[in-house]
Amino acid sequence: MAGFHTKTFIKHDDYMTPKYAFENIKQYIPRDKIIWESFYGDGKSGEYLKELGFNVIHEQVDFFENDLGDVIVSNPPFSLSKEVMDRLYELDKPFILIFPSSKILTSYFRTWRNKGLQIIIPRKRIQFIKNGNELQNKCNFDCFYYCYKMNLKNDIIWLE
């Protein structure tokens, strides 16, 4: 059985976020702040957030070299999760990020435990989009919305 550390394993970070993933959490995204969708992808996630009524910055700029907006709402490349979390620690900016649920077990996520990391758990798996097609029932892992400085009512919120 192939494992994640074999030469045959290929990383794919070009999975886009469906609109409903943002609709799921729209009530938790502040309307009075400028949202930075910091990972451009195919450009649609910024459009989705704008369609939901948010003031959004969504440009093809390097997340690691820029600091835009008031709150980050994004689906970053999963293969860069440690680097993304390190940069967020440096920025100390509010965020809502989509990452696999298993990331909570990593040492770099554990450093956020005492900083007030909160989690929103979706009702079902997010079916990401690859090459313009939703991968209906093909996503084999769960994701959480990891939140920081979002002042959620509870540290864990289960979506209905």
Disulfide bonds with the S-S distance in Angstrom:
none
